Amino acid sequence: MQASLASYAAAAMPTLDLRPEMAHAHQPAMSPSHHAWDGNGAAVAPTPMPKRLDGKVAIVTGGARGIGEAIVRLFVKHGARVVIADIDDAAGEALASALGPQVSFVRCDVSVEEDVKRAVDWAQSRHGGRLDVYCNNAGVLGRQTRAAKSILSFDAGEFDRVLRVNALGAALGMKHAALAMAPRRAGSIVSVASVAGVLGGLGPHAYTASKHAIVGLTKNASCELGAHGIRVNCVSPFGVATPMLINAWRQGHDDAGDADLDLDITVPSDEEVEKMEEVVRGFATLKGPTLRPRDIAEAVLFLASDESRYISGHNLVVDGGVTTSRNLIGL
């Protein structure tokens, strides 16, 4: 059988003319990121990479730092005009200023509907009534102490707070983004969920419930909004060594009472980042790469761009294969 397959493959393989003057005649057009060749076989200057969001208007919630900042930077690189919606005024305004006039900042608490509506109105008023992409990235982890992680010491107030930001915030974003996009019958809503919304045992109960809610909202909203030409998807990352995650790791080790993890985020040291990345690499079945904010931003960019024009209701898991293997992390 192997000989038969080999014979078939050889017969099916086209014969290539390897004469120098014909060497490029049988090759497909080069990607814009590669060198092209003129008729004499000489290299010419590479064509710039196409801007995948050129002219589009996007809102990124929680865009002032961490994964959100990586998304903002990548969107700008690909030609988008971006509104950063965040509660961190200093970081948001500094990032907008650093990236230039195509980026602006608006203060927005995603758990407050008036704030979400104001962010959408701001984007439309600033950019000729357009909104093409809405990224629900804002989120909180909640308290990470051993007591907070146990269902036996379930805190209803903590649960409500996490769900209000993560799940309600995403739902409000979907609502007001859809209201802005529906008249143009086009748009992409991308939410950042988590592997905790795919597999049990990967986070505290409130956080896990909130991320399952985002995945469910994504699927349900896509069923309704597809009729208006709006795509709804989400991305589920594994652990990315952002300041928020590293502060959660600190809190879990220190068992620090009622410290507010989400409001008191300090910049981690290089050593802490490397330790967290080492932990993530250890759990992934895919060996080699290290998961970084840029990887999540690339996934969001794909779902925001026209390259994914026929994808909706999808949860794109970016985890190096963690959720395809048995759960070894536990609570």
VENLIN-V80014 format. One record per residue. N is the residue number from 0. RES is the residue in one letter. BURIAL is + if it has 9 or more other C-alpha atoms within 8 Angstrom, else -. Layout:
N&RES&BURIAL / N&RES&BURIAL
This chain:
0&M&- / 1&Q&- / 2&A&- / 3&S&- / 4&L&- / 5&A&- / 6&S&- / 7&Y&- / 8&A&- / 9&A&- / 10&A&- / 11&A&- / 12&M&- / 13&P&- / 14&T&- / 15&L&- / 16&D&- / 17&L&- / 18&R&- / 19&P&- / 20&E&- / 21&M&+ / 22&A&+ / 23&H&- / 24&A&- / 25&H&- / 26&Q&- / 27&P&- / 28&A&- / 29&M&- / 30&S&- / 31&P&+ / 32&S&+ / 33&H&- / 34&H&+ / 35&A&+ / 36&W&+ / 37&D&- / 38&G&- / 39&N&- / 40&G&- / 41&A&- / 42&A&- / 43&V&- / 44&A&- / 45&P&+ / 46&T&+ / 47&P&- / 48&M&- / 49&P&- / 50&K&- / 51&R&- / 52&L&+ / 53&D&- / 54&G&- / 55&K&+ / 56&V&+ / 57&A&+ / 58&I&+ / 59&V&+ / 60&T&+ / 61&G&+ / 62&G&+ / 63&A&+ / 64&R&+ / 65&G&+ / 66&I&+ / 67&G&+ / 68&E&+ / 69&A&+ / 70&I&+ / 71&V&+ / 72&R&+ / 73&L&+ / 74&F&+ / 75&V&+ / 76&K&- / 77&H&+ / 78&G&+ / 79&A&+ / 80&R&+ / 81&V&+ / 82&V&+ / 83&I&+ / 84&A&+ / 85&D&+ / 86&I&- / 87&D&- / 88&D&- / 89&A&- / 90&A&+ / 91&G&+ / 92&E&+ / 93&A&- / 94&L&+ / 95&A&+ / 96&S&+ / 97&A&- / 98&L&+ / 99&G&- / 100&P&- / 101&Q&+ / 102&V&+ / 103&S&+ / 104&F&+ / 105&V&+ / 106&R&+ / 107&C&+ / 108&D&+ / 109&V&+ / 110&S&+ / 111&V&+ / 112&E&- / 113&E&- / 114&D&+ / 115&V&+ / 116&K&+ / 117&R&- / 118&A&+ / 119&V&+ / 120&D&- / 121&W&+ / 122&A&+ / 123&Q&+ / 124&S&- / 125&R&- / 126&H&- / 127&G&- / 128&G&- / 129&R&+ / 130&L&+ / 131&D&+ / 132&V&+ / 133&Y&+ / 134&C&+ / 135&N&+ / 136&N&+ / 137&A&+ / 138&G&- / 139&V&+ / 140&L&+ / 141&G&+ / 142&R&+ / 143&Q&+ / 144&T&+ / 145&R&- / 146&A&- / 147&A&+ / 148&K&+ / 149&S&+ / 150&I&- / 151&L&- / 152&S&- / 153&F&+ / 154&D&- / 155&A&- / 156&G&- / 157&E&+ / 158&F&+ / 159&D&- / 160&R&- / 161&V&+ / 162&L&+ / 163&R&+ / 164&V&+ / 165&N&+ / 166&A&+ / 167&L&+ / 168&G&+ / 169&A&+ / 170&A&+ / 171&L&+ / 172&G&+ / 173&M&+ / 174&K&- / 175&H&+ / 176&A&+ / 177&A&+ / 178&L&- / 179&A&+ / 180&M&+ / 181&A&+ / 182&P&- / 183&R&- / 184&R&+ / 185&A&+ / 186&G&+ / 187&S&+ / 188&I&+ / 189&V&+ / 190&S&+ / 191&V&+ / 192&A&+ / 193&S&+ / 194&V&+ / 195&A&+ / 196&G&+ / 197&V&- / 198&L&+ / 199&G&+ / 200&G&+ / 201&L&+ / 202&G&+ / 203&P&+ / 204&H&+ / 205&A&+ / 206&Y&+ / 207&T&+ / 208&A&+ / 209&S&+ / 210&K&+ / 211&H&+ / 212&A&+ / 213&I&+ / 214&V&+ / 215&G&- / 216&L&+ / 217&T&+ / 218&K&+ / 219&N&+ / 220&A&+ / 221&S&+ / 222&C&+ / 223&E&- / 224&L&+ / 225&G&+ / 226&A&- / 227&H&+ / 228&G&+ / 229&I&+ / 230&R&+ / 231&V&+ / 232&N&+ / 233&C&+ / 234&V&+ / 235&S&+ / 236&P&+ / 237&F&+ / 238&G&- / 239&V&+ / 240&A&+ / 241&T&+ / 242&P&+ / 243&M&+ / 244&L&+ / 245&I&+ / 246&N&+ / 247&A&+ / 248&W&+ / 249&R&- / 250&Q&+ / 251&G&+ / 252&H&- / 253&D&- / 254&D&+ / 255&A&- / 256&G&- / 257&D&- / 258&A&- / 259&D&- / 260&L&+ / 261&D&+ / 262&L&- / 263&D&- / 264&I&+ / 265&T&- / 266&V&- / 267&P&+ / 268&S&- / 269&D&- / 270&E&- / 271&E&+ / 272&V&+ / 273&E&- / 274&K&- / 275&M&+ / 276&E&+ / 277&E&- / 278&V&- / 279&V&+ / 280&R&+ / 281&G&- / 282&F&- / 283&A&+ / 284&T&- / 285&L&- / 286&K&- / 287&G&- / 288&P&- / 289&T&- / 290&L&+ / 291&R&- / 292&P&+ / 293&R&+ / 294&D&+ / 295&I&+ / 296&A&+ / 297&E&+ / 298&A&+ / 299&V&+ / 300&L&+ / 301&F&+ / 302&L&+ / 303&A&+ / 304&S&+ / 305&D&- / 306&E&- / 307&S&+ / 308&R&- / 309&Y&- / 310&I&+ / 311&S&+ / 312&G&+ / 313&H&+ / 314&N&+ / 315&L&+ / 316&V&+ / 317&V&+ / 318&D&+ / 319&G&+ / 320&G&+ / 321&V&+ / 322&T&+ / 323&T&- / 324&S&- / 325&R&- / 326&N&+ / 327&L&- / 328&I&- / 329&G&- / 330&L&-
